[in-house]
Amino acid sequence: MNLAYVLINTDMGSEESVTNNLNKVDEVKEVFGVYGVYDLVVRVEAETMEKLKAAISDSIRTLENVRSTLTMIVVD
């Protein structure tokens, strides 16, 4: 299983709607609201690296009210 953590900055006040949309993405396993530089931390898992990258690029980064992301792919 391929695993990544994505740190997300959202538009102010849109954390709840972004969280709701993230929970609709099959590869998203957990979403945490956090204080600090980022607004959300997301755990993403997929069977292949290609599916992981597609989920992040096509399903997460393109969500409305997502301003920026930082992706950390976990290595074995």
PyMOL Python script that loads the backbone (N, CA, C, O; Angstrom):
from pymol import cmd

cmd.read_pdbstr("""\
ATOM      1  N   MET A   1       0.849  -1.181   0.000  1.00  0.00           N
ATOM      2  CA  MET A   1       0.000   0.000   0.000  1.00  0.00           C
ATOM      3  C   MET A   1       0.891   1.240   0.000  1.00  0.00           C
ATOM      4  O   MET A   1       1.873   1.307   0.740  1.00  0.00           O
ATOM      5  N   ASN A   2       0.554   2.195  -0.812  1.00  0.00           N
ATOM      6  CA  ASN A   2       1.276   3.458  -0.886  1.00  0.00           C
ATOM      7  C   ASN A   2       0.567   4.483  -0.016  1.00  0.00           C
ATOM      8  O   ASN A   2      -0.660   4.587  -0.032  1.00  0.00           O
ATOM      9  N   LEU A   3       1.350   5.238   0.743  1.00  0.00           N
ATOM     10  CA  LEU A   3       0.814   6.147   1.749  1.00  0.00           C
ATOM     11  C   LEU A   3       1.439   7.520   1.617  1.00  0.00           C
ATOM     12  O   LEU A   3       2.639   7.653   1.378  1.00  0.00           O
ATOM     13  N   ALA A   4       0.602   8.548   1.778  1.00  0.00           N
ATOM     14  CA  ALA A   4       1.096   9.927   1.782  1.00  0.00           C
ATOM     15  C   ALA A   4       0.286  10.741   2.777  1.00  0.00           C
ATOM     16  O   ALA A   4      -0.867  10.427   3.075  1.00  0.00           O
ATOM     17  N   TYR A   5       0.910  11.781   3.279  1.00  0.00           N
ATOM     18  CA  TYR A   5       0.229  12.777   4.086  1.00  0.00           C
ATOM     19  C   TYR A   5       0.228  14.068   3.284  1.00  0.00           C
ATOM     20  O   TYR A   5       1.256  14.470   2.740  1.00  0.00           O
ATOM     21  N   VAL A   6      -0.926  14.714   3.214  1.00  0.00           N
ATOM     22  CA  VAL A   6      -1.053  15.963   2.472  1.00  0.00           C
ATOM     23  C   VAL A   6      -1.466  17.050   3.460  1.00  0.00           C
ATOM     24  O   VAL A   6      -2.480  16.935   4.149  1.00  0.00           O
ATOM     25  N   LEU A   7      -0.659  18.103   3.513  1.00  0.00           N
ATOM     26  CA  LEU A   7      -0.962  19.268   4.338  1.00  0.00           C
ATOM     27  C   LEU A   7      -1.654  20.281   3.440  1.00  0.00           C
ATOM     28  O   LEU A   7      -1.180  20.579   2.344  1.00  0.00           O
ATOM     29  N   ILE A   8      -2.768  20.802   3.906  1.00  0.00           N
ATOM     30  CA  ILE A   8      -3.605  21.655   3.050  1.00  0.00           C
ATOM     31  C   ILE A   8      -3.856  23.005   3.703  1.00  0.00           C
ATOM     32  O   ILE A   8      -4.170  23.089   4.890  1.00  0.00           O
ATOM     33  N   ASN A   9      -3.714  24.058   2.909  1.00  0.00           N
ATOM     34  CA  ASN A   9      -4.173  25.396   3.267  1.00  0.00           C
ATOM     35  C   ASN A   9      -5.484  25.623   2.540  1.00  0.00           C
ATOM     36  O   ASN A   9      -5.580  25.392   1.335  1.00  0.00           O
ATOM     37  N   THR A  10      -6.495  26.076   3.271  1.00  0.00           N
ATOM     38  CA  THR A  10      -7.796  26.347   2.677  1.00  0.00           C
ATOM     39  C   THR A  10      -8.093  27.843   2.726  1.00  0.00           C
ATOM     40  O   THR A  10      -7.419  28.602   3.423  1.00  0.00           O
ATOM     41  N   ASP A  11      -9.107  28.248   1.979  1.00  0.00           N
ATOM     42  CA  ASP A  11      -9.617  29.604   2.127  1.00  0.00           C
ATOM     43  C   ASP A  11     -10.204  29.724   3.530  1.00  0.00           C
ATOM     44  O   ASP A  11     -10.763  28.765   4.063  1.00  0.00           O
ATOM     45  N   MET A  12     -10.072  30.902   4.118  1.00  0.00           N
ATOM     46  CA  MET A  12     -10.538  31.106   5.486  1.00  0.00           C
ATOM     47  C   MET A  12     -12.015  30.748   5.643  1.00  0.00           C
ATOM     48  O   MET A  12     -12.865  31.195   4.872  1.00  0.00           O
ATOM     49  N   GLY A  13     -12.297  29.939   6.650  1.00  0.00           N
ATOM     50  CA  GLY A  13     -13.664  29.563   6.948  1.00  0.00           C
ATOM     51  C   GLY A  13     -14.215  28.406   6.137  1.00  0.00           C
ATOM     52  O   GLY A  13     -15.377  28.036   6.307  1.00  0.00           O
ATOM     53  N   SER A  14     -13.409  27.825   5.260  1.00  0.00           N
ATOM     54  CA  SER A  14     -13.918  26.753   4.393  1.00  0.00           C
ATOM     55  C   SER A  14     -13.425  25.365   4.803  1.00  0.00           C
ATOM     56  O   SER A  14     -13.580  24.403   4.051  1.00  0.00           O
ATOM     57  N   GLU A  15     -12.838  25.261   5.984  1.00  0.00           N
ATOM     58  CA  GLU A  15     -12.261  23.980   6.408  1.00  0.00           C
ATOM     59  C   GLU A  15     -13.308  22.865   6.444  1.00  0.00           C
ATOM     60  O   GLU A  15     -13.032  21.739   6.030  1.00  0.00           O
ATOM     61  N   GLU A  16     -14.486  23.174   6.929  1.00  0.00           N
ATOM     62  CA  GLU A  16     -15.526  22.143   7.043  1.00  0.00           C
ATOM     63  C   GLU A  16     -15.985  21.645   5.678  1.00  0.00           C
ATOM     64  O   GLU A  16     -16.146  20.440   5.484  1.00  0.00           O
ATOM     65  N   SER A  17     -16.196  22.549   4.737  1.00  0.00           N
ATOM     66  CA  SER A  17     -16.635  22.117   3.405  1.00  0.00           C
ATOM     67  C   SER A  17     -15.543  21.342   2.679  1.00  0.00           C
ATOM     68  O   SER A  17     -15.832  20.372   1.977  1.00  0.00           O
ATOM     69  N   VAL A  18     -14.292  21.762   2.842  1.00  0.00           N
ATOM     70  CA  VAL A  18     -13.184  21.015   2.232  1.00  0.00           C
ATOM     71  C   VAL A  18     -13.084  19.633   2.862  1.00  0.00           C
ATOM     72  O   VAL A  18     -12.873  18.647   2.155  1.00  0.00           O
ATOM     73  N   THR A  19     -13.233  19.546   4.177  1.00  0.00           N
ATOM     74  CA  THR A  19     -13.198  18.252   4.855  1.00  0.00           C
ATOM     75  C   THR A  19     -14.304  17.343   4.331  1.00  0.00           C
ATOM     76  O   THR A  19     -14.061  16.162   4.078  1.00  0.00           O
ATOM     77  N   ASN A  20     -15.503  17.869   4.167  1.00  0.00           N
ATOM     78  CA  ASN A  20     -16.608  17.075   3.640  1.00  0.00           C
ATOM     79  C   ASN A  20     -16.304  16.547   2.242  1.00  0.00           C
ATOM     80  O   ASN A  20     -16.600  15.393   1.933  1.00  0.00           O
ATOM     81  N   ASN A  21     -15.718  17.383   1.404  1.00  0.00           N
ATOM     82  CA  ASN A  21     -15.364  16.951   0.048  1.00  0.00           C
ATOM     83  C   ASN A  21     -14.210  15.951   0.059  1.00  0.00           C
ATOM     84  O   ASN A  21     -14.199  15.016  -0.742  1.00  0.00           O
ATOM     85  N   LEU A  22     -13.255  16.132   0.942  1.00  0.00           N
ATOM     86  CA  LEU A  22     -12.146  15.179   1.042  1.00  0.00           C
ATOM     87  C   LEU A  22     -12.651  13.804   1.440  1.00  0.00           C
ATOM     88  O   LEU A  22     -12.159  12.794   0.938  1.00  0.00           O
ATOM     89  N   ASN A  23     -13.618  13.755   2.328  1.00  0.00           N
ATOM     90  CA  ASN A  23     -14.153  12.471   2.786  1.00  0.00           C
ATOM     91  C   ASN A  23     -14.892  11.711   1.690  1.00  0.00           C
ATOM     92  O   ASN A  23     -15.209  10.536   1.873  1.00  0.00           O
ATOM     93  N   LYS A  24     -15.170  12.343   0.571  1.00  0.00           N
ATOM     94  CA  LYS A  24     -15.797  11.681  -0.577  1.00  0.00           C
ATOM     95  C   LYS A  24     -14.770  11.021  -1.500  1.00  0.00           C
ATOM     96  O   LYS A  24     -15.140  10.266  -2.399  1.00  0.00           O
ATOM     97  N   VAL A  25     -13.496  11.298  -1.283  1.00  0.00           N
ATOM     98  CA  VAL A  25     -12.427  10.722  -2.107  1.00  0.00           C
ATOM     99  C   VAL A  25     -12.054   9.360  -1.518  1.00  0.00           C
ATOM    100  O   VAL A  25     -11.679   9.268  -0.349  1.00  0.00           O
ATOM    101  N   ASP A  26     -12.157   8.313  -2.321  1.00  0.00           N
ATOM    102  CA  ASP A  26     -11.930   6.942  -1.840  1.00  0.00           C
ATOM    103  C   ASP A  26     -10.568   6.752  -1.184  1.00  0.00           C
ATOM    104  O   ASP A  26     -10.455   6.033  -0.191  1.00  0.00           O
ATOM    105  N   GLU A  27      -9.549   7.380  -1.719  1.00  0.00           N
ATOM    106  CA  GLU A  27      -8.185   7.191  -1.209  1.00  0.00           C
ATOM    107  C   GLU A  27      -7.915   7.940   0.092  1.00  0.00           C
ATOM    108  O   GLU A  27      -6.928   7.664   0.773  1.00  0.00           O
ATOM    109  N   VAL A  28      -8.774   8.875   0.436  1.00  0.00           N
ATOM    110  CA  VAL A  28      -8.597   9.627   1.682  1.00  0.00           C
ATOM    111  C   VAL A  28      -9.084   8.767   2.845  1.00  0.00           C
ATOM    112  O   VAL A  28     -10.244   8.354   2.885  1.00  0.00           O
ATOM    113  N   LYS A  29      -8.186   8.505   3.786  1.00  0.00           N
ATOM    114  CA  LYS A  29      -8.500   7.633   4.924  1.00  0.00           C
ATOM    115  C   LYS A  29      -8.787   8.408   6.203  1.00  0.00           C
ATOM    116  O   LYS A  29      -9.609   7.978   7.011  1.00  0.00           O
ATOM    117  N   GLU A  30      -8.122   9.544   6.399  1.00  0.00           N
ATOM    118  CA  GLU A  30      -8.338  10.369   7.594  1.00  0.00           C
ATOM    119  C   GLU A  30      -8.106  11.827   7.244  1.00  0.00           C
ATOM    120  O   GLU A  30      -7.257  12.158   6.416  1.00  0.00           O
ATOM    121  N   VAL A  31      -8.879  12.698   7.893  1.00  0.00           N
ATOM    122  CA  VAL A  31      -8.704  14.143   7.745  1.00  0.00           C
ATOM    123  C   VAL A  31      -8.692  14.744   9.143  1.00  0.00           C
ATOM    124  O   VAL A  31      -9.584  14.489   9.952  1.00  0.00           O
ATOM    125  N   PHE A  32      -7.670  15.545   9.414  1.00  0.00           N
ATOM    126  CA  PHE A  32      -7.535  16.197  10.718  1.00  0.00           C
ATOM    127  C   PHE A  32      -7.466  17.697  10.520  1.00  0.00           C
ATOM    128  O   PHE A  32      -6.704  18.181   9.683  1.00  0.00           O
ATOM    129  N   GLY A  33      -8.254  18.436  11.282  1.00  0.00           N
ATOM    130  CA  GLY A  33      -8.106  19.884  11.343  1.00  0.00           C
ATOM    131  C   GLY A  33      -6.993  20.204  12.328  1.00  0.00           C
ATOM    132  O   GLY A  33      -6.940  19.632  13.417  1.00  0.00           O
ATOM    133  N   VAL A  34      -6.108  21.112  11.954  1.00  0.00           N
ATOM    134  CA  VAL A  34      -4.972  21.452  12.809  1.00  0.00           C
ATOM    135  C   VAL A  34      -4.807  22.962  12.888  1.00  0.00           C
ATOM    136  O   VAL A  34      -5.278  23.702  12.024  1.00  0.00           O
ATOM    137  N   TYR A  35      -4.129  23.402  13.937  1.00  0.00           N
ATOM    138  CA  TYR A  35      -3.748  24.809  14.081  1.00  0.00           C
ATOM    139  C   TYR A  35      -2.306  24.959  13.641  1.00  0.00           C
ATOM    140  O   TYR A  35      -1.499  24.047  13.822  1.00  0.00           O
ATOM    141  N   GLY A  36      -1.980  26.087  13.072  1.00  0.00           N
ATOM    142  CA  GLY A  36      -0.617  26.349  12.646  1.00  0.00           C
ATOM    143  C   GLY A  36      -0.593  26.835  11.217  1.00  0.00           C
ATOM    144  O   GLY A  36      -1.538  27.469  10.746  1.00  0.00           O
ATOM    145  N   VAL A  37       0.487  26.537  10.536  1.00  0.00           N
ATOM    146  CA  VAL A  37       0.684  26.997   9.165  1.00  0.00           C
ATOM    147  C   VAL A  37      -0.357  26.395   8.223  1.00  0.00           C
ATOM    148  O   VAL A  37      -0.819  27.063   7.298  1.00  0.00           O
ATOM    149  N   TYR A  38      -0.724  25.136   8.456  1.00  0.00           N
ATOM    150  CA  TYR A  38      -1.699  24.441   7.615  1.00  0.00           C
ATOM    151  C   TYR A  38      -3.026  24.309   8.346  1.00  0.00           C
ATOM    152  O   TYR A  38      -3.090  24.424   9.570  1.00  0.00           O
ATOM    153  N   ASP A  39      -4.084  24.067   7.579  1.00  0.00           N
ATOM    154  CA  ASP A  39      -5.428  23.945   8.146  1.00  0.00           C
ATOM    155  C   ASP A  39      -5.874  22.496   8.308  1.00  0.00           C
ATOM    156  O   ASP A  39      -6.597  22.164   9.246  1.00  0.00           O
ATOM    157  N   LEU A  40      -5.438  21.636   7.389  1.00  0.00           N
ATOM    158  CA  LEU A  40      -5.843  20.233   7.403  1.00  0.00           C
ATOM    159  C   LEU A  40      -4.649  19.328   7.139  1.00  0.00           C
ATOM    160  O   LEU A  40      -3.739  19.687   6.391  1.00  0.00           O
ATOM    161  N   VAL A  41      -4.657  18.155   7.756  1.00  0.00           N
ATOM    162  CA  VAL A  41      -3.689  17.095   7.459  1.00  0.00           C
ATOM    163  C   VAL A  41      -4.511  15.897   7.014  1.00  0.00           C
ATOM    164  O   VAL A  41      -5.457  15.494   7.691  1.00  0.00           O
ATOM    165  N   VAL A  42      -4.142  15.328   5.865  1.00  0.00           N
ATOM    166  CA  VAL A  42      -4.919  14.259   5.265  1.00  0.00           C
ATOM    167  C   VAL A  42      -4.019  13.035   5.051  1.00  0.00           C
ATOM    168  O   VAL A  42      -2.911  13.149   4.528  1.00  0.00           O
ATOM    169  N   ARG A  43      -4.518  11.863   5.466  1.00  0.00           N
ATOM    170  CA  ARG A  43      -3.806  10.604   5.197  1.00  0.00           C
ATOM    171  C   ARG A  43      -4.453   9.989   3.967  1.00  0.00           C
ATOM    172  O   ARG A  43      -5.663   9.766   3.921  1.00  0.00           O
ATOM    173  N   VAL A  44      -3.606   9.717   2.961  1.00  0.00           N
ATOM    174  CA  VAL A  44      -4.076   9.196   1.678  1.00  0.00           C
ATOM    175  C   VAL A  44      -3.393   7.859   1.414  1.00  0.00           C
ATOM    176  O   VAL A  44      -2.174   7.750   1.550  1.00  0.00           O
ATOM    177  N   GLU A  45      -4.166   6.840   1.038  1.00  0.00           N
ATOM    178  CA  GLU A  45      -3.616   5.526   0.713  1.00  0.00           C
ATOM    179  C   GLU A  45      -4.163   5.060  -0.627  1.00  0.00           C
ATOM    180  O   GLU A  45      -5.324   5.304  -0.958  1.00  0.00           O
ATOM    181  N   ALA A  46      -3.297   4.377  -1.404  1.00  0.00           N
ATOM    182  CA  ALA A  46      -3.730   3.808  -2.683  1.00  0.00           C
ATOM    183  C   ALA A  46      -2.896   2.558  -2.974  1.00  0.00           C
ATOM    184  O   ALA A  46      -1.792   2.387  -2.455  1.00  0.00           O
ATOM    185  N   GLU A  47      -3.453   1.701  -3.811  1.00  0.00           N
ATOM    186  CA  GLU A  47      -2.786   0.444  -4.141  1.00  0.00           C
ATOM    187  C   GLU A  47      -1.488   0.654  -4.911  1.00  0.00           C
ATOM    188  O   GLU A  47      -0.517  -0.072  -4.697  1.00  0.00           O
ATOM    189  N   THR A  48      -1.464   1.633  -5.798  1.00  0.00           N
ATOM    190  CA  THR A  48      -0.263   1.900  -6.595  1.00  0.00           C
ATOM    191  C   THR A  48       0.158   3.356  -6.437  1.00  0.00           C
ATOM    192  O   THR A  48      -0.632   4.205  -6.024  1.00  0.00           O
ATOM    193  N   MET A  49       1.409   3.629  -6.769  1.00  0.00           N
ATOM    194  CA  MET A  49       1.906   4.999  -6.707  1.00  0.00           C
ATOM    195  C   MET A  49       1.177   5.880  -7.720  1.00  0.00           C
ATOM    196  O   MET A  49       0.934   7.058  -7.458  1.00  0.00           O
ATOM    197  N   GLU A  50       0.832   5.319  -8.866  1.00  0.00           N
ATOM    198  CA  GLU A  50       0.110   6.081  -9.878  1.00  0.00           C
ATOM    199  C   GLU A  50      -1.271   6.508  -9.363  1.00  0.00           C
ATOM    200  O   GLU A  50      -1.691   7.643  -9.589  1.00  0.00           O
ATOM    201  N   LYS A  51      -1.977   5.604  -8.673  1.00  0.00           N
ATOM    202  CA  LYS A  51      -3.281   5.937  -8.115  1.00  0.00           C
ATOM    203  C   LYS A  51      -3.160   6.956  -6.991  1.00  0.00           C
ATOM    204  O   LYS A  51      -4.025   7.817  -6.830  1.00  0.00           O
ATOM    205  N   LEU A  52      -2.089   6.860  -6.216  1.00  0.00           N
ATOM    206  CA  LEU A  52      -1.847   7.820  -5.146  1.00  0.00           C
ATOM    207  C   LEU A  52      -1.632   9.211  -5.726  1.00  0.00           C
ATOM    208  O   LEU A  52      -2.236  10.183  -5.274  1.00  0.00           O
ATOM    209  N   LYS A  53      -0.774   9.296  -6.722  1.00  0.00           N
ATOM    210  CA  LYS A  53      -0.498  10.582  -7.360  1.00  0.00           C
ATOM    211  C   LYS A  53      -1.750  11.159  -8.011  1.00  0.00           C
ATOM    212  O   LYS A  53      -1.987  12.365  -7.939  1.00  0.00           O
ATOM    213  N   ALA A  54      -2.546  10.311  -8.643  1.00  0.00           N
ATOM    214  CA  ALA A  54      -3.771  10.777  -9.292  1.00  0.00           C
ATOM    215  C   ALA A  54      -4.766  11.297  -8.263  1.00  0.00           C
ATOM    216  O   ALA A  54      -5.410  12.322  -8.484  1.00  0.00           O
ATOM    217  N   ALA A  55      -4.894  10.601  -7.146  1.00  0.00           N
ATOM    218  CA  ALA A  55      -5.816  11.050  -6.101  1.00  0.00           C
ATOM    219  C   ALA A  55      -5.416  12.430  -5.588  1.00  0.00           C
ATOM    220  O   ALA A  55      -6.265  13.297  -5.379  1.00  0.00           O
ATOM    221  N   ILE A  56      -4.128  12.621  -5.390  1.00  0.00           N
ATOM    222  CA  ILE A  56      -3.651  13.911  -4.870  1.00  0.00           C
ATOM    223  C   ILE A  56      -3.800  15.005  -5.921  1.00  0.00           C
ATOM    224  O   ILE A  56      -4.339  16.075  -5.638  1.00  0.00           O
ATOM    225  N   SER A  57      -3.326  14.735  -7.127  1.00  0.00           N
ATOM    226  CA  SER A  57      -3.346  15.759  -8.176  1.00  0.00           C
ATOM    227  C   SER A  57      -4.742  16.054  -8.697  1.00  0.00           C
ATOM    228  O   SER A  57      -5.107  17.217  -8.874  1.00  0.00           O
ATOM    229  N   ASP A  58      -5.524  15.013  -8.943  1.00  0.00           N
ATOM    230  CA  ASP A  58      -6.805  15.186  -9.615  1.00  0.00           C
ATOM    231  C   ASP A  58      -7.993  15.356  -8.661  1.00  0.00           C
ATOM    232  O   ASP A  58      -8.966  16.033  -8.993  1.00  0.00           O
ATOM    233  N   SER A  59      -7.912  14.739  -7.474  1.00  0.00           N
ATOM    234  CA  SER A  59      -9.070  14.745  -6.585  1.00  0.00           C
ATOM    235  C   SER A  59      -8.929  15.685  -5.392  1.00  0.00           C
ATOM    236  O   SER A  59      -9.928  16.205  -4.896  1.00  0.00           O
ATOM    237  N   ILE A  60      -7.708  15.906  -4.930  1.00  0.00           N
ATOM    238  CA  ILE A  60      -7.516  16.734  -3.731  1.00  0.00           C
ATOM    239  C   ILE A  60      -7.118  18.161  -4.101  1.00  0.00           C
ATOM    240  O   ILE A  60      -7.753  19.118  -3.656  1.00  0.00           O
ATOM    241  N   ARG A  61      -6.085  18.306  -4.903  1.00  0.00           N
ATOM    242  CA  ARG A  61      -5.575  19.646  -5.207  1.00  0.00           C
ATOM    243  C   ARG A  61      -6.567  20.498  -5.993  1.00  0.00           C
ATOM    244  O   ARG A  61      -6.481  21.726  -5.979  1.00  0.00           O
ATOM    245  N   THR A  62      -7.504  19.852  -6.676  1.00  0.00           N
ATOM    246  CA  THR A  62      -8.462  20.600  -7.496  1.00  0.00           C
ATOM    247  C   THR A  62      -9.748  20.954  -6.755  1.00  0.00           C
ATOM    248  O   THR A  62     -10.631  21.592  -7.328  1.00  0.00           O
ATOM    249  N   LEU A  63      -9.867  20.551  -5.499  1.00  0.00           N
ATOM    250  CA  LEU A  63     -11.078  20.865  -4.738  1.00  0.00           C
ATOM    251  C   LEU A  63     -11.245  22.370  -4.561  1.00  0.00           C
ATOM    252  O   LEU A  63     -10.272  23.106  -4.401  1.00  0.00           O
ATOM    253  N   GLU A  64     -12.474  22.799  -4.594  1.00  0.00           N
ATOM    254  CA  GLU A  64     -12.793  24.206  -4.360  1.00  0.00           C
ATOM    255  C   GLU A  64     -12.338  24.599  -2.952  1.00  0.00           C
ATOM    256  O   GLU A  64     -12.509  23.832  -2.004  1.00  0.00           O
ATOM    257  N   ASN A  65     -11.771  25.772  -2.823  1.00  0.00           N
ATOM    258  CA  ASN A  65     -11.285  26.351  -1.567  1.00  0.00           C
ATOM    259  C   ASN A  65      -9.980  25.759  -1.056  1.00  0.00           C
ATOM    260  O   ASN A  65      -9.560  26.079   0.057  1.00  0.00           O
ATOM    261  N   VAL A  66      -9.327  24.903  -1.840  1.00  0.00           N
ATOM    262  CA  VAL A  66      -7.979  24.452  -1.493  1.00  0.00           C
ATOM    263  C   VAL A  66      -7.013  25.449  -2.104  1.00  0.00           C
ATOM    264  O   VAL A  66      -6.953  25.602  -3.324  1.00  0.00           O
ATOM    265  N   ARG A  67      -6.255  26.130  -1.248  1.00  0.00           N
ATOM    266  CA  ARG A  67      -5.334  27.170  -1.733  1.00  0.00           C
ATOM    267  C   ARG A  67      -3.978  26.588  -2.091  1.00  0.00           C
ATOM    268  O   ARG A  67      -3.404  26.940  -3.121  1.00  0.00           O
ATOM    269  N   SER A  68      -3.455  25.690  -1.239  1.00  0.00           N
ATOM    270  CA  SER A  68      -2.153  25.086  -1.520  1.00  0.00           C
ATOM    271  C   SER A  68      -2.033  23.776  -0.759  1.00  0.00           C
ATOM    272  O   SER A  68      -2.763  23.520   0.198  1.00  0.00           O
ATOM    273  N   THR A  69      -1.094  22.955  -1.209  1.00  0.00           N
ATOM    274  CA  THR A  69      -0.851  21.671  -0.561  1.00  0.00           C
ATOM    275  C   THR A  69       0.643  21.411  -0.443  1.00  0.00           C
ATOM    276  O   THR A  69       1.452  21.962  -1.190  1.00  0.00           O
ATOM    277  N   LEU A  70       0.980  20.575   0.496  1.00  0.00           N
ATOM    278  CA  LEU A  70       2.337  20.045   0.626  1.00  0.00           C
ATOM    279  C   LEU A  70       2.172  18.551   0.842  1.00  0.00           C
ATOM    280  O   LEU A  70       1.533  18.120   1.802  1.00  0.00           O
ATOM    281  N   THR A  71       2.753  17.763  -0.055  1.00  0.00           N
ATOM    282  CA  THR A  71       2.590  16.314  -0.009  1.00  0.00           C
ATOM    283  C   THR A  71       3.878  15.663   0.486  1.00  0.00           C
ATOM    284  O   THR A  71       4.980  15.987   0.041  1.00  0.00           O
ATOM    285  N   MET A  72       3.697  14.730   1.425  1.00  0.00           N
ATOM    286  CA  MET A  72       4.816  13.950   1.946  1.00  0.00           C
ATOM    287  C   MET A  72       4.497  12.485   1.708  1.00  0.00           C
ATOM    288  O   MET A  72       3.612  11.923   2.354  1.00  0.00           O
ATOM    289  N   ILE A  73       5.226  11.859   0.771  1.00  0.00           N
ATOM    290  CA  ILE A  73       5.022  10.447   0.478  1.00  0.00           C
ATOM    291  C   ILE A  73       5.869   9.638   1.451  1.00  0.00           C
ATOM    292  O   ILE A  73       7.063   9.892   1.616  1.00  0.00           O
ATOM    293  N   VAL A  74       5.236   8.664   2.091  1.00  0.00           N
ATOM    294  CA  VAL A  74       5.921   7.842   3.094  1.00  0.00           C
ATOM    295  C   VAL A  74       6.757   6.792   2.377  1.00  0.00           C
ATOM    296  O   VAL A  74       6.286   6.136   1.449  1.00  0.00           O
ATOM    297  N   VAL A  75       8.006   6.640   2.819  1.00  0.00           N
ATOM    298  CA  VAL A  75       8.902   5.617   2.277  1.00  0.00           C
ATOM    299  C   VAL A  75       9.039   4.480   3.275  1.00  0.00           C
ATOM    300  O   VAL A  75       8.952   4.680   4.487  1.00  0.00           O
ATOM    301  N   ASP A  76       9.250   3.304   2.752  1.00  0.00           N
ATOM    302  CA  ASP A  76       9.406   2.120   3.637  1.00  0.00           C
ATOM    303  C   ASP A  76      10.754   2.107   4.302  1.00  0.00           C
ATOM    304  O   ASP A  76      11.054   1.195   5.072  1.00  0.00           O
TER     305      ASP A  76
END
""", "prot")
cmd.dss("prot")
cmd.show_as("cartoon", "prot")
cmd.util.cbc("prot")
cmd.orient("prot")
